[in-house]
Amino acid sequence: MPDLLAYIREGRTMTRSEKLRLIVQLSVPSILAQISATVMFFIDAAMVGHLGEKATASIGLVETTTWLMGGLGTAANMGFSVQVAHFIGANDFESARRVLRQALVCCALWSLTLSLSGIIIHHRLPFWLGGSADIAADASTYFLIVGIAGIAFQMSGLAGSMLKCSGNMKVPSMLNILMCVMDVGFNYIFIYMMDMGVKGAAMGTALAELLTAMLMMYFLLVKSPMLRLFRGYGGTGVRGYENSLEADGNLVPPHPRTPAPPRNSFRPTADVVRTAIKIGAPMGLQHLLMGGAQIVSTIIVAPLGTVAIAANSLAITVESLCYMPGYGIAEAATTLVGQGIGAGQKLLTRSFAYMSVALGIAVMTLMGVLMFIFAPELMQLMTPVANVVSEGAQALRIEALAEPMFAASIVANGVFVGAGDTLRPAIMSLMSMWGVRLTLAYWLSKSYGLRGVWIAMAVELTFRGILFLARLWKGNWNKRLRS
């Protein structure tokens, strides 16, 4: 894999089989990590599910809000990580490390802002979302603990995305798998051995994320050949900008076009922050409004009762088994497109984009078929409550029909992010979510209950996938390649 990645930076021609092999090699670790995370979260949710429908509903009520907070953190991370991918593609490792230093400062400050916001609203949030008093206390406590751990989530995500954009998929993927294993272990201790219930689930997740963040930062700042800022051998000083190292250890001269900031400076500069905002702000707005739409969806589901809230939450968890492989392939696409653009490889970058999307559609279509067949059995693993199983299985079979186009939107968005094209895809997603899903969900829920909400979701995901495919083939996402 490192040799094939070097082909991009060196401007070498690649055969179709080499391109496909590189996509698969980058995707597989990420897919395994995504699936492992889903399986472990699956087990995590099942642990809470066996405490009863109220415990499941209390977490499900605030789940979309925690996703919103995480999405805003991810947007900030990608605003800097995409720049790093472009600089690495151009063999400008010195500038890549300059961006990394500034990212550490900016993302830490951003995460503290998000955590403080979560702490302020945690008490009233369950009631704003339409939750009843019998689940509000647990929901509020869960959200508070997760919010306090926000900086660990942010730093783990930042380090992981930086490593992936440098082409290192294995380390962050392995650490994410380890985090999931730790999460289940800690949850068992806190939920069952210490009898802490929902609070224990939050504490287990927070502790696992904290330890993972520390390991991620170690591999990024000390061990990464391209991006490390501190020496992991001999002395203890900051590595700085003295030399740039390629993956094989060869020295690369500093890039002549980029003026160096003060030595070892972590001070944010206007050019890096401005570019990060240009890339990350549309993603942040997308996560904000998409997360807001998911919260509205929760509000639509909440009046349907505790069983519907629990079934909706658990079905979303099960469905993630299908779409997580798509996100793994999307991460590979972001890396390949980002480095391809940095290297000025026009045809190669387009080829990576098209092949990645096709692979994502194929994989998620297969996963959708399996989910349709085994929907009842998957729900039974999550909860023993018969009504919740029945409602959730119906929802999963509806959603299975939308998986191919859902894959198209996921992987194509990864392509656009790698290209730094985030504004128009964000607008397309928001129009689709608010104009199609929520409108349909509101009306269909009146007649069909939870099933109507999931019909609306399936229709919207199919519509969004078509929009993203149209932009991939005919849009100007690759305009930077023509400059």
SULMONOR-V764844 format. One record per pair of residues at least 12 apart in sequence whose ideal C-beta (glycine too) atoms are under 8 Angstrom apart, sorted by the first residue. I is the first residue (numbers start at 1). GAP is how many residues later the second one is. D is the distance in whole Angstrom. If there is no record, write none. Layout:
BEGIN
i = [I,I]
gap = [GAP,GAP]
d = [D,D]
END
This chain:
BEGIN
i = [1,1,1,1,2,2,2,4,4,4,4,5,5,5,5,6,6,8,8,8,8,8,8,8,9,9,9,9,9,9,9,11,11,11,14,16,19,19,19,19,20,20,22,23,23,23,23,23,23,23,23,24,25,26,26,26,26,26,26,27,27,27,27,27,27,27,28,29,29,29,29,29,30,30,30,30,30,30,30,30,31,31,31,31,31,32,32,32,33,33,33,33,33,33,34,34,34,34,34,35,35,35,35,36,36,36,37,37,37,37,37,38,38,38,38,39,39,40,40,40,40,41,41,41,41,42,42,42,42,42,43,44,44,44,44,44,44,45,45,45,45,45,46,46,46,47,47,47,47,47,47,48,48,48,49,49,49,49,50,50,51,51,51,53,53,53,53,53,53,54,54,54,54,55,55,55,56,56,56,56,56,56,57,57,57,57,57,57,58,58,58,58,58,58,58,58,59,59,59,59,59,59,60,60,60,60,60,60,60,61,61,61,61,61,61,61,61,62,62,62,62,62,62,62,63,63,63,64,64,64,64,64,65,65,65,65,65,66,66,67,67,68,68,68,68,68,68,69,69,69,69,69,69,69,70,70,71,71,71,71,71,71,72,72,72,72,72,72,73,73,73,73,73,73,73,73,74,74,74,74,75,75,75,75,75,75,76,76,76,76,76,76,76,76,77,77,77,77,77,77,77,78,78,78,78,78,79,79,79,79,79,79,79,79,80,80,80,80,80,80,80,80,80,80,80,81,81,81,81,81,81,82,82,82,82,82,82,82,83,83,83,83,83,83,84,84,84,84,84,84,84,84,85,85,85,85,85,85,85,85,86,86,86,86,86,87,87,87,88,88,88,88,88,88,88,89,89,89,89,89,89,90,90,90,90,91,91,91,92,92,92,92,92,93,93,93,93,93,93,94,94,94,94,94,94,95,95,96,96,96,97,97,97,98,98,98,98,98,99,100,100,100,100,101,101,101,101,102,102,102,102,102,102,103,103,103,104,104,105,105,105,106,106,106,107,107,107,108,108,108,110,111,111,111,111,111,112,112,114,114,114,115,115,115,115,115,117,118,118,118,118,118,118,119,119,119,122,122,122,122,122,123,125,125,125,126,126,126,129,129,129,129,130,130,130,130,131,132,135,138,138,138,139,141,141,141,142,142,142,142,144,145,145,145,145,146,146,146,148,149,149,149,149,152,152,152,152,152,153,153,155,155,155,156,156,156,156,156,159,159,159,159,159,159,159,160,160,160,160,162,162,162,163,163,163,163,163,164,164,164,165,165,165,165,166,166,166,167,167,167,168,169,169,169,171,171,172,172,175,175,175,175,176,178,178,179,179,179,179,180,182,182,182,182,183,183,183,183,184,185,186,186,186,186,186,187,187,187,187,188,189,190,190,191,225,225,225,225,225,226,226,226,226,238,240,240,241,241,241,241,278,279,279,279,280,282,282,282,282,282,283,283,283,285,285,286,286,286,286,286,289,289,289,290,290,290,293,293,293,293,293,296,297,297,297,297,297,298,300,300,300,300,300,301,301,301,304,304,304,307,307,307,307,308,308,308,310,310,310,311,311,311,311,311,311,311,311,312,312,312,312,312,314,314,314,314,314,315,315,315,315,315,315,315,317,318,318,318,318,318,318,318,319,319,319,321,321,321,322,322,322,322,322,322,322,322,323,323,323,323,323,323,325,325,325,325,326,326,326,326,326,326,326,327,327,329,329,329,329,329,329,329,330,330,330,330,330,330,330,331,332,332,333,333,333,333,333,333,333,333,334,334,334,334,335,336,336,336,336,337,337,337,337,337,337,337,338,338,340,340,341,341,341,341,341,341,344,346,346,346,349,349,349,350,350,353,353,353,353,354,356,356,356,357,357,357,357,357,357,357,359,360,360,360,360,361,361,361,361,363,364,364,364,364,364,365,365,365,367,368,368,368,368,368,368,369,371,371,371,371,371,372,372,372,372,375,375,375,375,375,375,376,376,376,378,378,379,379,379,391,391,394,394,394,395,395,395,395,398,398,398,398,398,399,399,399,399,401,401,402,402,402,402,402,402,404,405,405,405,405,405,405,405,406,406,406,406,407,408,408,408,408,409,409,409,409,409,409,412,412,412,412,412,413,413,413,415,415,416,416,419,419,419,420,421,421,421,421,424,424,424,425,425,425,428,428,428,428,429,432,432,432,432,433,433,436,436,436,436,436,437,437,437,437,438,439,440,440,440,440,440,441,441,441,444]
gap = [21,24,25,166,165,245,246,14,17,18,21,17,162,242,334,240,241,81,328,331,332,335,337,340,79,80,81,82,330,333,334,332,333,334,334,335,329,332,333,336,335,339,314,306,309,310,313,329,332,333,336,335,144,141,143,305,306,309,310,142,301,302,304,305,329,332,300,140,141,144,145,299,134,139,143,297,298,299,301,302,293,294,297,298,332,141,145,296,139,140,141,143,144,295,142,290,291,293,294,286,289,290,293,140,141,144,139,140,142,143,287,279,282,283,286,141,282,140,141,143,144,139,142,276,279,275,276,279,339,340,141,139,140,143,157,160,161,14,268,269,272,337,335,336,337,137,140,141,144,145,154,143,150,153,261,265,333,334,333,334,140,146,147,253,254,257,330,332,335,80,81,84,252,83,142,143,253,254,257,258,327,332,74,78,249,252,253,256,68,73,77,78,80,81,84,140,79,80,83,139,142,254,238,249,250,252,253,254,256,65,68,70,74,78,237,241,248,63,64,67,77,78,80,81,235,250,253,227,230,231,233,234,60,64,78,226,230,77,80,224,227,219,220,223,224,226,227,45,48,49,77,78,81,222,83,87,213,215,216,217,219,220,38,42,212,215,216,219,34,37,38,41,77,80,81,84,83,87,209,213,205,206,208,209,211,212,30,31,34,78,82,200,204,208,26,30,77,80,81,84,203,83,201,202,205,339,196,197,198,199,200,201,202,204,19,20,22,23,26,27,78,82,192,196,200,22,77,80,81,83,84,83,197,252,256,335,336,338,13,16,189,192,193,196,12,15,16,19,78,81,82,143,80,81,249,250,253,254,257,333,252,253,255,256,334,12,168,255,77,78,79,138,250,251,254,249,250,251,252,253,254,165,252,253,254,155,161,164,152,163,165,166,250,133,134,151,152,153,159,147,150,160,161,164,166,160,163,70,130,131,130,132,144,143,160,162,163,174,173,62,120,127,129,128,163,164,165,164,165,166,167,170,171,55,59,173,54,162,161,162,163,162,167,170,47,48,51,43,46,47,44,39,40,42,43,44,38,39,33,36,40,32,33,34,35,36,30,25,26,28,29,30,32,25,28,29,18,19,21,22,25,17,14,15,18,13,14,17,166,169,170,173,168,169,172,173,171,174,171,59,60,61,59,57,58,61,56,57,59,60,58,54,57,58,61,56,59,60,58,56,57,60,61,54,57,58,60,61,56,60,58,61,62,23,53,56,57,60,13,54,57,58,60,61,62,12,15,16,56,58,62,65,53,56,57,61,64,167,170,171,169,170,173,174,58,60,61,80,168,172,56,162,163,166,48,52,44,47,37,40,41,44,36,34,37,29,30,32,33,28,25,26,29,30,21,22,25,26,20,19,17,18,19,21,22,13,14,17,18,16,15,13,14,13,20,21,22,23,24,18,19,20,21,26,23,24,13,19,22,23,142,138,141,143,142,140,141,143,144,145,134,139,143,141,145,136,139,140,143,144,141,144,145,139,140,143,137,140,141,144,145,142,140,141,144,156,160,14,138,141,142,145,153,144,149,152,141,145,146,78,80,81,84,83,141,142,73,75,78,68,76,77,78,80,81,84,139,79,80,83,138,141,65,68,69,74,78,64,76,77,80,81,84,139,65,53,57,60,61,64,74,78,52,77,80,46,50,57,42,45,46,49,77,78,81,84,41,44,80,83,84,87,35,38,39,42,34,37,38,80,81,84,85,83,87,27,30,31,34,81,82,85,26,30,80,81,83,84,85,83,24,82,19,20,23,24,78,81,82,85,80,81,83,84,83,13,16,20,82,12,15,16,77,78,81,82,80,81,12,78,77,78,79,137,139,140,137,132,135,136,70,129,132,128,131,59,62,119,125,118,55,58,59,50,51,54,55,58,112,115,52,47,48,50,51,43,46,47,50,44,39,40,42,43,46,38,39,42,36,31,32,33,34,35,36,31,25,26,28,29,32,24,25,28,29,17,18,19,21,22,25,13,14,17,15,18,13,14,17,59,60,56,57,60,55,56,58,59,53,56,57,59,60,55,58,59,62,57,61,55,56,57,59,60,63,61,56,57,58,59,60,61,64,55,56,58,59,58,57,58,60,61,20,52,55,56,58,59,13,56,57,59,60,12,16,55,57,62,55,61,58,59,61,60,55,56,57,58,47,51,53,43,46,52,36,39,40,43,35,28,31,32,35,27,31,20,23,24,27,28,19,20,22,23,18,17,12,15,16,19,20,12,15,16,12]
d = [7,4,7,7,7,5,7,6,7,4,7,7,5,8,7,8,7,6,7,5,6,5,6,7,7,6,8,5,7,8,5,6,8,7,6,8,7,6,6,6,6,8,7,7,6,8,7,7,6,6,6,8,8,7,5,8,4,6,7,8,5,5,8,4,8,7,8,4,5,4,7,8,7,5,5,8,4,8,5,6,7,5,3,7,8,6,7,8,7,4,7,4,5,7,8,4,6,6,5,7,6,7,8,7,4,5,6,7,8,5,7,8,5,5,5,7,8,3,7,6,5,7,8,6,7,6,7,7,7,7,5,6,6,6,7,8,7,8,8,6,5,6,6,5,7,8,6,7,6,8,7,7,7,5,8,6,5,4,7,7,8,6,8,5,6,5,7,6,6,6,5,8,7,7,6,5,8,4,6,6,7,8,8,5,5,4,5,7,8,8,4,8,4,4,7,6,8,7,6,6,7,7,8,5,6,7,3,8,8,6,6,5,6,5,7,7,6,6,7,7,5,8,6,4,8,6,8,7,4,5,7,5,6,7,7,7,6,7,5,6,6,6,7,3,7,7,7,5,8,6,8,7,7,8,6,8,8,8,3,8,7,6,8,6,5,5,6,8,8,7,6,6,7,6,5,6,6,8,7,7,5,8,4,4,8,5,7,5,5,8,8,8,5,7,7,6,7,5,5,5,8,6,7,6,6,6,7,3,7,8,5,3,8,7,6,7,7,4,7,7,7,8,7,5,8,8,8,4,6,8,5,7,5,7,6,6,7,6,8,5,7,6,7,7,5,5,6,8,6,5,7,7,4,8,7,6,3,6,7,7,6,8,6,4,7,7,8,6,7,6,7,6,8,6,6,6,4,6,6,2,4,7,4,6,8,8,6,7,8,4,8,6,8,5,8,4,7,7,6,5,5,5,6,7,7,6,5,8,7,6,6,6,7,8,8,8,6,7,5,6,8,6,7,7,8,7,5,7,7,5,7,5,7,6,7,8,7,7,5,8,6,6,7,7,6,7,5,7,7,7,7,5,4,7,3,7,8,6,8,5,8,5,6,8,4,6,8,7,7,7,3,8,7,7,6,7,5,8,5,4,6,6,7,7,6,4,5,8,7,6,6,6,7,5,4,6,6,8,7,7,4,7,8,7,5,7,5,7,7,5,8,7,4,6,6,6,7,7,7,8,4,6,7,7,5,4,8,4,6,8,5,7,6,8,6,5,4,5,7,7,4,5,7,4,8,4,7,7,6,6,8,6,7,7,6,6,8,6,8,6,7,6,6,8,6,5,6,7,6,7,7,7,7,8,5,8,7,8,6,5,6,7,7,7,8,5,6,7,4,8,7,4,6,7,6,5,4,8,8,8,7,3,8,5,6,7,6,4,7,8,7,5,5,7,5,7,5,8,7,8,7,7,7,5,6,5,7,6,7,8,8,8,5,6,8,4,4,8,4,8,7,5,6,6,8,8,8,4,6,6,5,7,7,6,7,6,8,4,6,7,6,6,7,7,6,7,8,8,8,5,6,5,6,7,7,6,7,6,6,7,5,6,6,6,7,5,7,7,5,8,8,5,8,4,4,7,6,8,8,7,6,7,7,4,6,7,5,7,8,4,4,5,8,8,7,7,8,5,7,7,7,6,7,6,5,7,7,8,6,4,6,5,8,7,5,8,6,8,7,6,7,6,8,5,6,6,5,7,5,7,5,4,6,6,8,6,6,4,7,8,5,7,8,7,5,5,7,3,8,6,6,8,7,7,4,8,6,4,5,6,5,7,5,4,7,7,4,7,7,6,6,6,8,5,3,5,4,7,6,8,7,6,8,8,6,6,8,8,4,8,8,7,6,6,8,8,4,7,8,7,5,7,7,8,6,5,5,7,7,6,8,4,7,6,4,5,5,6,8,7,5,6,7,4,8,6,5,7,6,8,4,7,8,3,7,7,6,8,8,5,8,7,5,4,8,8,4,8,4,5,8,6,8,4,8,7,4,5,7,5,8,8,5,8,6,7,8,4,7,5,6,8,5,6,6,5,8,6,8,7,4,8,4,5,8,7,6,4,8,7,3,6,8,4,8,8,6,7,4,8,6,5,8,7,5,5,8,4,8,4,7,7,5,6,8,7,7,7,8,5,5,6,6,7,8,4,8,8,7,7,8,7,7,8,7,5,7,7,6,6,6,4,6,7,8,7,6,4,5,8,5,6,8,4,8,8,8,7,3,6,7,5,4,7,5]
END
